[in-house]
Amino acid sequence: MNFIGIDIGTTTICAVCLNEEGRLLQVKTTRNASNMSGQPFEALQSPHIILSSCRQLIDEMSEQFREINAIGISNQMHGILYVDKTGFAVSPLYTWQDERGNLYYKDEETYCMRLSRITGYPMATGFGLSTHYYNCVNSCIPNDAVKLCTIGDYVAMQLSNMSVPKMHPSNASSLGLFNIEEKQFNTEALRKANISLSFLPETTKGEEWVGRTQSGIPVCAAIGDNQASVFGSMEGDSVIHINIGTSSQISIVSENIIPSEVMECRPYFFNKYLLVGAPLCGGYSYHILKSFFDETARMMGMSPVDNLYEKMNEAGLEAHSHGGDGLVIDTRFRGTRAEPHLRGRITGISSSNFRPENLIVALLRGICEELYSCFHAISDNVKSQDPIYASGNGIRHNPLLVKLVEETFGRRVIVPDNNEEASVGAAKVAMFAINQAEEIG
């Protein structure tokens, strides 16, 4: 028995194959080359290109491993696209980076601020229903659109030859206006926002398969990449997970819903919950600094530096080994979900410490501190000896970042050998869903 897991990321699409013992047999990754142009505030991708890439990866895996028992899918969260009555995409994918929710609705109130005020739910730009709300108000919804869904739901639907999407609670919750206790969208909140319930797909009760491919392989309901990464990374009863890639998240597995002003409670698997702190820049902060160094080199008439990330990592490690320098960087370059207009800053600058290597250390420390501020809000609910499982390319390829996470949290960091956590998590959920179906059947 073999299981395929697909992860549809913002920049890459990855497929893995696991056997029934959970051993990783193969990994295939392709670039997500689906970015589309649009308005300056828009972040769009082509669902058709993404679907084609997923089909190709699945075909390659199926050719190599003939006995495929199920396909699991995880996807970049929050984003939405629209489909017509046949299940065909009639819009771009509006990704989690889309900024239309931060545009002003009227006076000093943005679309997200208005939606939050009238529904009582904290809504942020990039959330699917923030995007949908803007589109409703501004008549941007395609005339033939009948449903909205995530990109993972779309791929699962197309692989299964279905015309109507079904949505796992992990994806549904990421759109906003979702009651996680009842595992359904809040109809009263939708009514207040004048959002038609007809656009929202049916949500599943948990981990289950939604259809079969033309060759008869079960396809499981797509899951959020945050939950998939946590499930694919951690072992045993561990509960703390940090991911630093393009974005960053700290996730805590919980048996119960724990109220918090800074940690969002999301549906997890097996009737558990995930407490999540998600800074808006995260690993992208490091890219901002790299771009600054690139621009400086160009200004000085120099060619672009090869392997600049590696050189930055080496310089940062060397500077860190000499101790602190007093430089502090606040990495909230895109604000926070609650305060989107906040911006980052650099403090503690002296005549001796304003150096490139010190900027590197301070910025990486700032990424860690922003994650720790989320964790600190609920740390009383976590055992002091629990290690941190860490994943994502941002931390996997940067030993200094591992050191700084350990220093900031005062806990041991474990980086799993498997480096495609979300794909592995999707495959493991598919395995669980099929085994559960067989037990029930």
N, C-alpha and C positions, 0 to 999 in steps of 0.2 A: 504494500500500500504506500502510495506517495501523494504528497499534498503540495500544491503550488500556492505561494503567497505573492501577491502583487502590491507594491506600494507606489502610489502616484504622488510624488513629491512636487515641490514647486520648481526645482531645477533638474531633477532626475526621476526616472521611473525604473524601479528595480523589481526583479522576479527572483524568487528562490524556490527550491524544491527540497522538502523534508521527507524523510521516511517515517514510518509509523512510530519509531522510537524517538523521533524528534531530532535525528541527526541531519545536519545540513549536507545535502548532496551536490548542489549546484547553485551558483549565483550569476545572474546576468543583469547588467545595468545599461541603460541607454539615456542619453540626454533628453530632457523634456524640452523639445524645440518647438513649443506651441505658442510662445508669446505673440500677442497681437498688439498692434498700435491702436491708440484711442486718445481720448482727452487726457490732459496732464494728470488729472486726479484718478484716472482709471488704471486698473491692473487686470488685464484680460489675457486669457489663453484659449486656444482652439480645442474644444472637446473632441472634434473629429480626428485631429492629429494625435491626441492623447489616446483615444480608443484604438487607433491603428497601431500605435506603439505597443499597447497592452496585448492586442491580438498577436502581434509578431512575437513578443516574448513568450506568450503561452504556447504558440505553435512550436517554437524552438524547444521549450521544455518538454512538451508532449512528444516531440520527435525523439528526444534523448531518453526520456523515461516514459515508457509506453503505458504503464499502469498508473494513471492519475485518478485519485479517488475523490478529490474535491479541490475547488479553487477559492481562496480567500483573498479579499481586497481591503487594503487600507488606503486612505487618501488624505491629502492636505485638507484641513478642516476649515469650517466657516463659509467657504465659497459656495456659490450656487450657479446653476444654469437653468434655462427653461426648455421644456420639451413640448411637442405637439401631441395630438391624440394618438398618434402611432408610436410615440416614444422616441421620436427623432429630435435631436437638439436643434433649436431654432434661435439660439443666442450664443454668445461667447460664454466661457466660464468667467464669472466675476470672482477673482480670487480673494483670499483673506487680506491681501495687501491693498485692496481697492479703497480709495479715500473719499468716495462720494458721501458717506455718512457724516463726514466732518465739514461738508459744505454748509453754508448758512441757509436755513429754512426761511427765517425772517428775523430781522433785527440782529440780536446777539445770540440767537438760539440755532444750533446746528440741527440737522435731521436726527442725529443720534440723541442729542439732548431732548428734543421734542418727543421722540419715541419713548425714551426712558421716562420722561415726565408723565405721559398719558397712560403708560402701561404699568409703571412701577417696577419694571425690569431694567437692570443696568445694561444698556446696549452700547456697543462700540462699533466704529467703522470697520468694515470687513465682515462683520457678522451677516450671515445670509439674509436675515429678515430686516436688518438695517439697509442693506442694498436693495432688497425688494421694496421696502417702504419708500425709499427715494424714487425707485422706478415707477411705483404706483402714482406718487404725487406728480411726477413729471412726465407721465404717459410714455415711459420708455420700454414697456413690456411688449414684446412682439404680439401682433394680433392673433396669431395661431397658437400661442402658448396656452397650455392648460394645466401644467404642473411645473413645480420647481424641484430641484434635487441637487445633491452634491455630485462631484465628478465621479466618485466611487460608486454611487447609486446608479449613475448613468452607465458606467462600464458594466456593472453587474446586470443591469437590465438588458443591455445590448447583447452581452454574452449569452443571456438566457432567452433571447428572442421574445422579451416581454415588451408590452407597450405602456405599462404603468410602473413607476418606481416604488420600491419599498425601502424604508430608512431605519437603520439601527439607532437606538437611543443615543449612542455616542456621537453620531453625526447630527441627529435631530437637535440635540441639546446645543451643539455648536452654532446653530443658526440663531438662537435666542428665543425668548418668549415660550420657553419649554418648562413644563412641570416635571422635575426629575423624579418626584415621589410617585406620580401617577404614570410616568413614562409616556406623556402625550403633550402636544402643544396646548397652551392655555387659551381656550376659546374666548374667554372674557377679555383677556389682553388683546387678542387679535381683533375682537369686535371694537374695542376702544380705539384701536389704530385704524379701523376701517380696512382691515386686511381680510380678504376672502379666504375662508378655510379651504375652499375647493382647490386652491393652488398647492396645498401642502399634502405630501404623500402619506400613506399609511405608515405607522411606525411598528416595528416588530416588538415582541415582548422580550426578546433577548437575542442570544446567538443562535441563528437558524439559517437554513439555506432557502433561497427565494426562487430558484428555478434550476434548469439544467441547460448545458450547452447543446448544440445540435448533435454532438456525439454522445450525449447522455451524462456528462460530468456535472455533479451538483455544484452550484455557485452560491456561496454564502453572502448574506447581507453585508455590504461594505461597512467598515468600522473606521473610526477616527484614528489618524496616525499617532496622536498623543497616547491614546489607550493602547494601540498596537505596539508602540515602541516600549512602553512600560512592560507589557505582557511578554514581549519578545526578549527583554533584557534581564529581568530579575529572576532570581532563583529562590526556592523555599518560601519562607514567610516574610521575606524582606518587603519593606513598604515605601522606601524613599528612592526616587528616580530623578535624575537631572539629565536633560537633553540640551545640548548646545550645538546648534547648526546655524542655518540662516536666521532662525529665531532662537528662543530659549524657553524652557519650561522647567519648573520643579513640580513633581507630582507625588502625592502621598496617598497610598491605598488606605481606605477606611471602610469599616463595617457600617458606619453610620454617616448621616449628613451632619457636618460640623459647620455651624454658621461662622462666617469670617468676612470682613470687609475687603480683604486683599487677596484671599484665595477663593477661586471659583470652584463650586462643587459640580462635578460632571458624572454622568453615568459611567460605570466601568463594566466589568464582566461578572457573571455569576452572582448578580444582585448586590454587588459591592459598589462603592463610590470612589471617585478620584478627586482629591483636593488639588487644585492646579493654580500655580502662580505663573503668569505668562508675560514677562516684559516684552515690549513691542520691538525692541531692536535685537537684544541678545547677541548672538554671534555676528550679526550684521554690523555691529559696532566695530568689530575688528576689520571688516571690509572697508568701513569708512576711513579708518586710520591708514590702511594700506593704500586707498585711493589718494589720500593726502600725500603720502610719501611718493606715489607715482607722479602726481601733479608737480610736486617739488622738483623731482628729477627732470621732468620735461621743461619746467621753467628754467632750469639751469643748463638746458641744452643737452641733457644726457639721454641715452636710450633707456627704454623700460628695463627694469632689473628682473632678471630671471629668478624664479623660485623666491620671490620676495617674502612670501609667508614664512618659508623656512628660515630665511635670514632674520626676519622679525622675531620668530620663536627663539632662535639662538641668542640674539641680542637681549631679549627679555630675560632669558634664563641667566645669562651672565650678570645683568644688572640686579636681578633678584637675589643672586648669591651674595651680593655686597650689602644687603639689608635695605631698609626703607629709605625713602628720599623725601617724604612729605608731600609729594604730588598726589592729588586726588581728582579723579574724573567721575562725574555723574553721567551715566550712559543712557539717560532717558532722552535720547535725541529725537524720538517721535512722541514724547510725552508718555502718559499711561492711559489705560482704557478709561479710567475715571476722570483724568485731567489731560486730555489729548493735546492741549496747547502748552504744556510744560516743555522745556528743552534742557538738554544736557549742559554741563559746564565743567571748567577746569579751575581748581583752586589749589592754594598752597604753592604757587609758583614763586621760586626764588631765583636769584642770579646764577645759581650753580646747578639747579636741578631740572631746568627746562631743556631736556635732552631727548632725542628720539627714543632711546632705550627705556628711559623713565616713563615716557608717554605710553609705551607698550605695556609695561608692568601695571601702571595705574589704570589703563583702560581695561585690561583683563581683570584686575581686582574689582573694578567698577561693575563688570558683568556679574561677578560672584556676589558682590554686596547687594545688587538689586534682587538676585534670587534669594539671598539670605533674608532680606527684609520681608519677603513673602513667607518663608518658612518660619521665621520668628513669631509670626502671628498665631501659629497653631502648634508650635514646637512642644508644648506640654502634652500633646496627644501622641507623641512619638517616643519610643524607648531610646534612652541615651546611647545604647550600644549598637543600634541599628546602623549598618554601613550605608553608603550611598552608591547605588548603581548608576554609572554615568555613560551616556551614549551621545552620538552625533559627531560628525566630522570635525566640528569646532573644538571639541575636547579630545577626541581620539588622536588627532594629529598635533596636539600641542601639550607636551609634558608640563610646561609651566602652568597651564590652566588647571591641570589636575592638582598640582601642588597648591595653587591658590584656593581651589575649592576645599581641599582638606584643611588648609589654614583657616579659612573663613568659617566653615561649619564645625571644625573640631572633630571630624569623623573620617574614618577610612573610606577611600574611594575605590570602587571596583569597576574596571572597564572590561566588559565581557569580550571574549575572543570574537564572537559574532558581531560583525559591523553593519549588518542590515537588519536592525532590530524591528522596524515596522513591518517589513516583508515577512520576517520570521514570525512575528506576532500574528499577522494575518493568516499565515499557514497553520499556526497552532490553534487559532480560533476555528478555522475550517475543520481541522481534525476533531476538535471537541464537538462542533455542531453535528458532524456526521455520526460520530460515535453516540451522541445523545439521541439522534433520530433513530439509529439502529436499536438502541435500548428500548425506546418508546414503542417502536414498531414491532 
